[in-house]
Amino acid sequence: MNVKKFLSILSLSILLAVQQASACPFCYGAKDGKSAENMSVAIWFLFAAIMTVLGGVGAFSYSIYRHSRTPLTPDQKLIQEDLAKYD
């Protein structure tokens, strides 16, 4: 019996709290006001910042890939030669 009473009180309190938890008009998509314009600028700025960082990571990865494909110079070939046969 206590469980039914608890669940009914819980559901009633949730239903009454829904109106208090409603979002502001901006969250519903209001297009007027400075807050919508400022939010749009902030979103584009963050998008540009993220794309700049991702572009840097991509450029660095490409640079490493391109550097790894260059042929070795003669002195580097000597360094990487197997010296076990001279022991």
ChimeraX commands (.cxc) that place a marker at each C-alpha (Angstrom):
marker #1 position 0.00,0.00,0.00 radius 0.5
marker #1 position 2.84,2.39,0.78 radius 0.5
marker #1 position 4.43,1.78,-2.61 radius 0.5
marker #1 position 1.24,2.84,-4.44 radius 0.5
marker #1 position 0.98,5.95,-2.32 radius 0.5
marker #1 position 4.63,6.79,-2.93 radius 0.5
marker #1 position 4.31,6.30,-6.69 radius 0.5
marker #1 position 1.17,8.43,-6.87 radius 0.5
marker #1 position 2.81,11.26,-4.92 radius 0.5
marker #1 position 5.92,10.98,-7.09 radius 0.5
marker #1 position 3.95,11.09,-10.35 radius 0.5
marker #1 position 1.86,14.03,-9.11 radius 0.5
marker #1 position 4.96,15.99,-8.11 radius 0.5
marker #1 position 6.57,15.29,-11.49 radius 0.5
marker #1 position 3.46,16.49,-13.32 radius 0.5
marker #1 position 3.34,19.68,-11.26 radius 0.5
marker #1 position 7.07,20.35,-11.71 radius 0.5
marker #1 position 6.89,20.10,-15.51 radius 0.5
marker #1 position 5.57,23.62,-15.87 radius 0.5
marker #1 position 8.36,25.01,-13.68 radius 0.5
marker #1 position 10.99,23.13,-15.70 radius 0.5
marker #1 position 9.83,24.49,-19.07 radius 0.5
marker #1 position 12.53,25.98,-21.22 radius 0.5
marker #1 position 12.88,29.65,-21.97 radius 0.5
marker #1 position 11.56,31.04,-25.29 radius 0.5
marker #1 position 15.10,31.03,-26.72 radius 0.5
marker #1 position 15.28,27.24,-26.30 radius 0.5
marker #1 position 12.02,26.89,-28.19 radius 0.5
marker #1 position 13.53,28.70,-31.17 radius 0.5
marker #1 position 12.64,32.36,-30.69 radius 0.5
marker #1 position 14.41,34.30,-33.43 radius 0.5
marker #1 position 14.07,37.80,-32.01 radius 0.5
marker #1 position 16.41,39.45,-29.57 radius 0.5
marker #1 position 20.13,39.89,-29.17 radius 0.5
marker #1 position 20.60,36.62,-27.33 radius 0.5
marker #1 position 19.83,34.58,-30.45 radius 0.5
marker #1 position 22.31,36.60,-32.49 radius 0.5
marker #1 position 25.00,36.33,-29.82 radius 0.5
marker #1 position 24.45,32.60,-29.50 radius 0.5
marker #1 position 24.79,32.20,-33.26 radius 0.5
marker #1 position 28.13,34.06,-33.24 radius 0.5
marker #1 position 29.36,31.92,-30.33 radius 0.5
marker #1 position 28.41,28.70,-32.11 radius 0.5
marker #1 position 30.23,29.74,-35.29 radius 0.5
marker #1 position 33.29,30.79,-33.28 radius 0.5
marker #1 position 33.45,27.43,-31.50 radius 0.5
marker #1 position 32.94,25.61,-34.80 radius 0.5
marker #1 position 35.85,27.55,-36.33 radius 0.5
marker #1 position 38.06,26.84,-33.31 radius 0.5
marker #1 position 37.36,23.11,-33.49 radius 0.5
marker #1 position 37.98,23.00,-37.23 radius 0.5
marker #1 position 41.27,24.88,-36.79 radius 0.5
marker #1 position 42.49,22.35,-34.24 radius 0.5
marker #1 position 41.40,19.41,-36.40 radius 0.5
marker #1 position 43.06,20.99,-39.42 radius 0.5
marker #1 position 46.30,21.33,-37.46 radius 0.5
marker #1 position 46.18,17.68,-36.42 radius 0.5
marker #1 position 45.54,16.66,-40.03 radius 0.5
marker #1 position 48.37,18.84,-41.37 radius 0.5
marker #1 position 50.77,17.45,-38.77 radius 0.5
marker #1 position 49.77,13.87,-39.61 radius 0.5
marker #1 position 50.26,14.54,-43.32 radius 0.5
marker #1 position 53.64,16.10,-42.60 radius 0.5
marker #1 position 54.75,13.02,-40.66 radius 0.5
marker #1 position 53.47,10.73,-43.42 radius 0.5
marker #1 position 55.28,12.72,-46.11 radius 0.5
marker #1 position 58.50,12.81,-44.11 radius 0.5
marker #1 position 58.38,9.05,-43.55 radius 0.5
marker #1 position 58.19,8.45,-47.32 radius 0.5
marker #1 position 61.46,10.28,-48.14 radius 0.5
marker #1 position 64.41,8.04,-49.02 radius 0.5
marker #1 position 67.24,7.67,-46.53 radius 0.5
marker #1 position 70.52,9.50,-47.04 radius 0.5
marker #1 position 73.70,7.37,-47.27 radius 0.5
marker #1 position 74.78,8.20,-43.72 radius 0.5
marker #1 position 71.38,7.17,-42.35 radius 0.5
marker #1 position 71.65,3.89,-44.25 radius 0.5
marker #1 position 74.93,3.15,-42.48 radius 0.5
marker #1 position 73.35,3.85,-39.10 radius 0.5
marker #1 position 70.50,1.43,-39.77 radius 0.5
marker #1 position 72.77,-1.30,-41.17 radius 0.5
marker #1 position 72.93,-4.58,-39.26 radius 0.5
marker #1 position 76.28,-4.47,-37.48 radius 0.5
marker #1 position 75.99,-7.97,-36.01 radius 0.5
marker #1 position 77.95,-9.45,-38.92 radius 0.5
marker #1 position 81.04,-7.40,-37.95 radius 0.5
marker #1 position 81.26,-8.79,-34.40 radius 0.5
marker link #1:1,2 radius 0.2
marker link #1:2,3 radius 0.2
marker link #1:3,4 radius 0.2
marker link #1:4,5 radius 0.2
marker link #1:5,6 radius 0.2
marker link #1:6,7 radius 0.2
marker link #1:7,8 radius 0.2
marker link #1:8,9 radius 0.2
marker link #1:9,10 radius 0.2
marker link #1:10,11 radius 0.2
marker link #1:11,12 radius 0.2
marker link #1:12,13 radius 0.2
marker link #1:13,14 radius 0.2
marker link #1:14,15 radius 0.2
marker link #1:15,16 radius 0.2
marker link #1:16,17 radius 0.2
marker link #1:17,18 radius 0.2
marker link #1:18,19 radius 0.2
marker link #1:19,20 radius 0.2
marker link #1:20,21 radius 0.2
marker link #1:21,22 radius 0.2
marker link #1:22,23 radius 0.2
marker link #1:23,24 radius 0.2
marker link #1:24,25 radius 0.2
marker link #1:25,26 radius 0.2
marker link #1:26,27 radius 0.2
marker link #1:27,28 radius 0.2
marker link #1:28,29 radius 0.2
marker link #1:29,30 radius 0.2
marker link #1:30,31 radius 0.2
marker link #1:31,32 radius 0.2
marker link #1:32,33 radius 0.2
marker link #1:33,34 radius 0.2
marker link #1:34,35 radius 0.2
marker link #1:35,36 radius 0.2
marker link #1:36,37 radius 0.2
marker link #1:37,38 radius 0.2
marker link #1:38,39 radius 0.2
marker link #1:39,40 radius 0.2
marker link #1:40,41 radius 0.2
marker link #1:41,42 radius 0.2
marker link #1:42,43 radius 0.2
marker link #1:43,44 radius 0.2
marker link #1:44,45 radius 0.2
marker link #1:45,46 radius 0.2
marker link #1:46,47 radius 0.2
marker link #1:47,48 radius 0.2
marker link #1:48,49 radius 0.2
marker link #1:49,50 radius 0.2
marker link #1:50,51 radius 0.2
marker link #1:51,52 radius 0.2
marker link #1:52,53 radius 0.2
marker link #1:53,54 radius 0.2
marker link #1:54,55 radius 0.2
marker link #1:55,56 radius 0.2
marker link #1:56,57 radius 0.2
marker link #1:57,58 radius 0.2
marker link #1:58,59 radius 0.2
marker link #1:59,60 radius 0.2
marker link #1:60,61 radius 0.2
marker link #1:61,62 radius 0.2
marker link #1:62,63 radius 0.2
marker link #1:63,64 radius 0.2
marker link #1:64,65 radius 0.2
marker link #1:65,66 radius 0.2
marker link #1:66,67 radius 0.2
marker link #1:67,68 radius 0.2
marker link #1:68,69 radius 0.2
marker link #1:69,70 radius 0.2
marker link #1:70,71 radius 0.2
marker link #1:71,72 radius 0.2
marker link #1:72,73 radius 0.2
marker link #1:73,74 radius 0.2
marker link #1:74,75 radius 0.2
marker link #1:75,76 radius 0.2
marker link #1:76,77 radius 0.2
marker link #1:77,78 radius 0.2
marker link #1:78,79 radius 0.2
marker link #1:79,80 radius 0.2
marker link #1:80,81 radius 0.2
marker link #1:81,82 radius 0.2
marker link #1:82,83 radius 0.2
marker link #1:83,84 radius 0.2
marker link #1:84,85 radius 0.2
marker link #1:85,86 radius 0.2
marker link #1:86,87 radius 0.2
view
